[in-house]
């Protein structure tokens, strides 16, 4: 005798999308869905029944191994829970040589600028190495971290000596403006990957990301990306979408391809720092972003159909869960989120925050997400901090009223820090908030493309 396993569903134009806790999905017509809910299995095509059984939607009540099988799939979907804090962000300075229109790390009230010193860096590294995680990522951020390049060198060399049996990957988030040949050689020596910001074609990028002098930065970024690529370094770029970006998605893709990227990460604005202050000038509603995202994702798919391999980052994270049943350790799209248990941010003054967003809130004058200082705290004490615990609790989708019965919760995530910055509450106060609409819209777009175009599934599969 067969029974229906727990599932959530979402109606679409063709019928219903169903999903389960194991991260599996299936499309059913309205009639098939009705028979499925009623457990009228005799009325369902045997091939569909077999698919549903393979994807853990139905099971034989006498099949003792079902729980074991389902448990393994669920564990794969939640594998990040079994790891310690793997991402350690070193905010080497809050000073920057640019004045981006959407800067999340600063607002107009932030006047004090500083840089991390050697002692603070040493203590931060020692705490990071206390994580039980075997594979760590040390990420350097700012402000503009190259302003404090000496500290990048110190942290890399010091941690390399102190790492024992741990594997450390080093990454740098930089605007590249201060890049020198000496830096490139150092990055090459320690296999440091580089990520920069590229918002699109020159007019758009220069509008969004000027120097403090007002001069555009596109040509400098283009030149430095080529230098890094020529040196054989791993180079990536992130696009931040402003109101101006919505006008011409095609030019954004062309710019990335021209600069040798086969991957672009389309990122919506986060209402923090300058971005929050200037929202009326640079912001948009969720529907506008989703329309833009849908257009750009379809264009990217068309490039793939014509033999030009290029992928979109957010879609790739979602698709690893949807198609492979495996979750990337992307901090915002997990349950619970990665605050503290997945990442820690070490500010230049030694204060330690749950995450990069937590230190951004502190930049705005609220230290709610500060867990302590490198001078007087251990890793275990950070994990035992009440803010660590409550942030985890507030981001378990399976327990949140607005998320637990959503068909997308196996693939999604919430950010208590952004909730707090928006509404002074780590829990979302309203269903379908701005960020919720963004993620739902992205997933609507992805699933609709999978449903309506068989070739898309093959292309998406190649991304994961």
Secondary structure, DSSP 4 states (H G I P E B T S, - for coil): -EEEPP-EEEE-SSSEEEE-TTS-EEEE-HHHHHHHHTT-GGGS-HHHHHHHHHTTSEEETT-TTHHHHHHHHHHHHTGGGGS---EEEEE-BS--SB--TT-SS--TT-----B--HHHHHHHHHHHTTSS-SEEEEEEESS-GGGGHHHHHHHHHHHHHH-TT-EEEEEEE---TT--HHHHHHHHHTT-EEEEE--SSHHHHHHHS-BTTS---HHHHHHHHHHHHHTT--EEEEEE--GGGGG-HHHHHHHHHHTT-SEEEEE----SHHHHHTHHHH---HHHHHHHHHHHHHHHHHHHHTT---EEHHHHHHHHHHHHS-----TTSSSS--BTTTEEEE-TTSEEESSHHHHHHHHTT--TTEEEETTS--HHHHHTSHHHHHHHHTT-GGG-TTTTT-TTTTT----HHHHHHHHS-SS-SSSS-HHHHHHHHHHHHHHHHHHH-HHHHHHHHHH-
